[in-house]
Amino acid sequence: MASRTNAHGPAPRARRPAPDVRRRRLPMRWLLPSLLLVAMLAMLMLRGYVHSEILADHRIQSEAATDKVPDKILDGGPVIDTRGGRTNSLTVPDHRLVLTFDDGPDPTWTPKVLDVLKKHHAHAVFFVTGTMTSRYPELVKRMVEEGHEVGLHTFNHPDLSFQSTKRIDWELSQNQLALAGAAGIRTSLFRPPYSSFADAMDNKSWPVTEYIGTRGYITVVNNTDSEDWQKPGVNRIIRNATPKGGKGAIVLMHDSGGDRHQTVQALDKFVPELQERGYRFQNLTEALDAPSAHTEVTGLELWKGKAWVYLVRASDDVTDVLVVGIAIIGVLVFTRFGMMLLLSALHARRVRRKDFRWGPAPVTEPVSVLVPAYNEAKCIENTVRSLMASEHPVEVLVVDDGSSDGTARIVEDLLLPNVRVVRQHNAGKPAALNRGLANARHDIVVMMDGDTVFEPATVRELVQPFADPSVGAVAGNAKVGNRDSLIGAWQHIEYVMGFNLDRRMYDILGCMPTIPGAVGAFRRSALERVGGMSDDTLAEDTDITMALHRDGWRVVYAEKARAWTEAPESVQQLWSQRYRWSYGTMQAIWKHRRALVERGPSGRFGRVGLPLVSLFMVLAPLLAPLIDVFLLYGLVFGPTQKTVLAWLGVLAIQAACAAYAFRLDRERMRYLISLPLQQILYRQLMYMVLLQSWITALTGGRLRWQKLRRTGVVEAPGSIPRQRTAQSGNDRRPVA
């Protein structure tokens, strides 16, 4: 018969916050991780934006008439002024050369061009793009400081002949913003991408030139093309760039867009040769004896430009860090998968041999099963009845931790043999387990959760490893019982693939990090040597497992000891559970950190187990979402095909590991249909949970136990069927 033991523990301690507190705190749990994720995505989007990976450079080839272009423009010079309704063109005076460089600044070639110009005391005009100016502002600043002029070449280098006025305005304003941030100036010079000589103006490009004038810009094309972009050789570049008959010219060259070593070499010969022939190399306004094209920017516009340049720099730095992160996660993921597949196969082969035995004789002595319970009225009957169907002799101690829903009375009213109820004031799960341990009668103690049910063979399979006297604890095989919902199926995949393959791997390595609270067994003497269950962390199961390793005990995995647990059925409940798990794991790692420098069994665990747990359970999950972040980045900015193939490759490897894990556990493969969606959605949730745990740890926050709502739907195959009951108020009685 069920007996009752009253035991009063320490002063009551809250095990969960009041419901109203939970509701107020939940948004904050999402807020900080979400803000960090949004900030990271924003930095990536900005990086793609300024690297011309969206609205990218493109030329639209077409033929257009020239009848709407004024003859004096077609027959005029390379400087076109349409400001204030004018239609003027200007030419450069004889023996004056205006070298112009397009598409920069480039971090490799622009400094070399500037060095050559400085060496020969020559000035030039650099038509810069906004993307390159944003990324290399120091080069633009150097241009201005050394007396060169800077003109706009749009932000993203599109063919403006086929763009709207809104897009043109955007290209100009963004380019000016970058220029203000880089050098503190505005410019009135503009060169359209893909422009040529003035006589190449047509009915599509001329309206753009007219519109540019209404915005206050002078359009500068060229009348001498070095054709350096074709890399024709140094001498050919010099011949192309040399005007005929001592005339002045605007010479087109490039300091970006590819390998420009021929341009630099040609420039170093071209400039002194023509200087000896009486040519002066000047910027445009010097050559035209006109006021400078530069205007100083001050006030808000200046600070907006500086802020823009700063953010672009930050986006590059953040992206560099994320690239390192994706490389690390790639190594960790593939290392973990490789280790899991290899070592889990070795584990399965070892324990499934026909001659495999844990010891000379099977374990047959009775064991004590401890069931800590806090408000488990919906589940506790299924739990206790499943234990009564056990094939191994057990005594059951249900430790009621101050429940307010009649959990203890439900167990007592079952009137089952070898079942005892121990009552205590609410003191938390570790205290409840220690209370049960103090009242247990047997040397082997099985611990389970109040929402878990065992199969008839579970206890027997769980305790067999204790035939080996070096074994101090055994981890069972926890299964998700409520797996029919989408969130349940995702957790089912996680349990089978992540947890059980991990346990096989850690078993082989001798550094099992966690005995699951749902199904675990301990040698009583081992528990007593390490001081019993501790409430120092929120992951008492991980804490005690690490303590046993450090004390020299083996911790092994019993794959046939299956237990069915009720997994969280809502995002809020899942968040609460995993938040506690991840934060508790961090606490346990920190608590046992001295194992890293100790000798003996503690040192062996510290130098093998702690690094593996830290890498695979703390660092890797935190970096894993980078796979999806870069998938999103690749879909938006490209290369799309390679990005998708890489992501599908990672998914295929995960699917192969999951399929192998399901095969080992003899699970149905149909649940793997939801694996891709799990990788996209579930992984992000786990990332935010872990990130919030990091924030809590780094800020010194405290996290309290939070009770999950149970439904009592999980039953184990072969357990004693629960009796149909009639309820009236607080009365529960069997119905015949």
C-alpha positions, 0 to 999 in steps of 0.5 A: 500500500502507498504510505505517507511520510511527512518531511519538512525541508528548508524554508519555502523557495519560489520555484516559478514566478507568478503568472503575471510576472511571466507575462511581463518578462516574456517580451524582454526575453525575445527583445535582446536576442531579436535586437542583436539578430536584427542588428547583425542582419542590418550590418550584412544588408548594408555590406551587400548594399555598398559592395554593389551586390544589389542594384548592381552595375549593368549596361543596357545595349541599344541603339538610339537616334540623335536628332534631339541632341543639339548639334553644338553638343554633338560637335562640341567639347567634353565638358557639358553645362546644362545648368539653368537651362544652358546648353553649353560645351567647353573644351580644354585649352591647348597643352593642358591635359586633364587626366580622369580616373573612373570607378575608384577608389581602389585599395590597390591601384588608386594609391599607386596612381596617386603616388605617380601623380605626386611624384611628377607634380600632376593633378587629375580628376577622380570620378568615384563611385559611392560604393567604393568611396564608402569603403575606402574614404581615406583614399578620397580624402588623400585625393582632395588633400593632394590637390586633385578634384573629385567627381561623381560617378553614381553610387552603384554604376548603373546605366542612367539612360534607362533609369527614372529621375528618382533613381538618378536623384538617389544615385547622386545623393548617396554618392554625395553622402559618401563623399561628405563623409570621406572628405567633407566636401560636395562636388559639382562634377559628374560623369555618367557610367558608360559615357564616351565622347560628346558625339556619342550622345543620343536621345536616351542619354541627352535627357539625363544630361539635361536633368543632371544640369537641373540638379546643379552638375556639370557633365564631363565626358572625354575626348581622348580614351586611353583604352587602358581597361583593355590592357593593350600594353603600356606603349599602346596606352600612352599612344591612345592617351596622347592628343594630336597637335598639342591640343588640350584633352580630357583623358579617360583612364581607370584606377579600379575595376581590375588589374591596373598595373599597365595603367600605373606603368604607362602613367609613370612614363606618359606624364614626364614625357608630355611635361617635357613637351610643354603639357600641364597636367591639371584638374578640370577647374584649373585647366578651365580657369574656373572656380573649384568644383568642391564645396565644403560640407558642414553641420548636419550634412557632414555628420550624416556623411561621417555616420554613413562612412562609420556604419559602412566600416562597421558593416565590413568589420562585422561581416569579417567577424561573421565570416570567421564565425561561419568558418568556425561553425563549419568546422564544428558542425562537420567535426561533430557530425563526423565524430557522432557518426563514427563513435555512435557506430562504435558504441552500437556495435559494442553494446549490441554484440551477442556476447556483450555483458556489463558484468559477470552477472545481471543486476537483479536486486531491487532499486528505488525510483525517485519521482520529484513532483511539483503540481504534476496532477495531470501526469503523476498517475501515468508515471506511477502506473508505468513504474508498477508495470516494471519488469524489475523490482522497484520501490517508488518514492514520489517526493511532493515538493509543495504541490498545490494541485493535489499531486500527493493525494492522487498518488496516495489514492491509487493504493499501489504497493511499494509506492510511498509519498514524501511531502516537503515544503517547496524547495526545488528539484535538487532538494526533492531528490535529496529528500528522496535519496534520504528515504530510499531503501536500496543501493541503486537509485533511479531518478525520473521526472513527474511527467515521464513514463517508463516502459516495462523494461526500462528500469531493468535495462537502466540498471544493468551497467551497474554490474560494472563496479566502476559505473557510477551513473547511467543515462537512459534514452529519453523519447518525446511522447507528444510528437504529433504536433509540429513543435513536438516533431522538431523536438523528437528529431532533436532528442533522437539525433542531437541527444542520443547520438551525442550520448553514444559519442560521449560514452565512447569518449568517457565524458558523458556531460548529462544524465537526463532528468527524465531517465537516469540511474545512480549508484547511491555511494557515488552520489553520497561521495560527491555530496548529493544533488546540488542546487548551485545550478539550474541544470542539476543533472549536468552538475551531478554528472560532471561531479561524478566524472571528476570523482572518477566514476564511469558514466555510460548510456543505456540505449534500451532504457527508454522513457517517454516524456512530455515535451513543451507544446508551445513556443513559450514553454519551450523557451522557458525549458531551453533557457533553463537548460542552456543557462544551467549548462553554462553554470555547470561548466563554470562551476567545474572549470577547475577540472581543466587544471587538475590531475587524475580523473578530474583533469581527464574530464576537464581537458576532454569533456569540458572543451567538447561540451563548451564547443558543441553545446554552447558555442556551436548552437550560438553560431549555427544560425549563421548558416541561415543568415548567410543563406538569406544574404546569398539569396538577396545579394548572390551568388544565389545558386552557390549559396543554395547548393551549399545550404542544401549540402549542409542540410543533406549531411544533417539529414543523413545523420538524422536518418542514421540516428533514427535507424539506430533508435528504430524510429519512423523516418516520416518525422524527418519530413519536417527537418528542413523547416526545423533547421530554418525556424527551430534553430533560430529559436534555440539561437535566441534562447542561447543568446539570452542565456549568454546575456543573463550570464554576462550581466549577472542575472538570475534565472528561476525555475519555471513550471511547464504546463502539462497535459498528461497525454503521454503513456508508455507501451505496456504500462498499467492502464489508468483507471477511469475516475470520477471527480467531485471537488477534490475527491478522486475515487475509482469507478467500477 
